[in-house]
Amino acid sequence: ALLTHGSNAWAKRVLDQRGLRHFFKDSHILGLEQYEFQTKNKSELPFRAILKALNCRPEDCILVEDNPANLVIPHAMGIETVLV
């Protein structure tokens, strides 16, 4: 799944341009507008939204992120986190 601070349309365009779109179901690409414009470093809502989209429990997921500030909340929720 892809959870981004960009818009859903932007994320899909980037995935298309990179030839990666076929790896993601549309329902597993979540843009900022799909979680009430809440930021990943200040709200659980983005992570709750992606867990719901995936029908997944926090302890069954891994979040890969390039910003350490965006790892604090999901880690506290029980999601395994990886900084790249």
N, C-alpha and C positions, 0 to 999 in steps of 0.2 A: 504494500500500500504506500501511497505518497501523501504526506501531510505537509502542506506548504503555507507560508505567510503570503504567498502570491495568490492570484485569483485562480479559480478552477480552469478557466479558459487558457490562461497563461501557462499553467502547469501542463495541460494537454498539448499546447503548441511546442513547448520545450521537449516534451517526451517524443512528439512526432519528429521534430528536427533532429533529435539524437538517435532516432530509430529504436526507441525503447517503449513506445506506447503499447505494443502488443503484450508486454509483461504485466499490464495493469488493467483490471476491470474498471470501467467508468465509475462504478460505485465505490471503488477503492482509491480514487483520486479526490482528495478533499482540499479545497481552496479556502482561503480566509473567510469568504462570504458564507461558507457552509457551517461555520462554527461561530457565528455572531461576531466576527471580527475580533475575537479574543486572541491574544498573543500566547505563544507556547511557553514563554517564560513567566507568565503571570496568571495563567488559568488552567484548570484541569479540563475545561470544555473541549479544546481541540483533541485531547487524548481520549476523552470519553466518546467523542464523535467517531474517531477512527476505530476504537474498540467495538463500538456498536456496528459500524460498517463491516467490520471483519467478523463479527459475532465471536469475539475472542475475549478471554479473561486476561487481565494484566499480567499475571504470572506465566501466561503462555506466549507472551510477545517479547520481541526485542526491538528497541528503538535505536536506530543509527542516526547520529546527529553530528554536525560540524561546529555547533555552538554550545559550549558547556552550560551556559545559562538555560538552555532549552532542555537540559537533562534533569534538572533538579525536581521538577514536579512529577514527571513520569516515574522517576526512580522512587519517589516517596509513595507513589500509587502502587508500587510493586512490579513495575515494568523493568525488565533488564535493559540497561542502557549501555551504549557503546559510543565513545567519542572518536571521530575520525578526523 
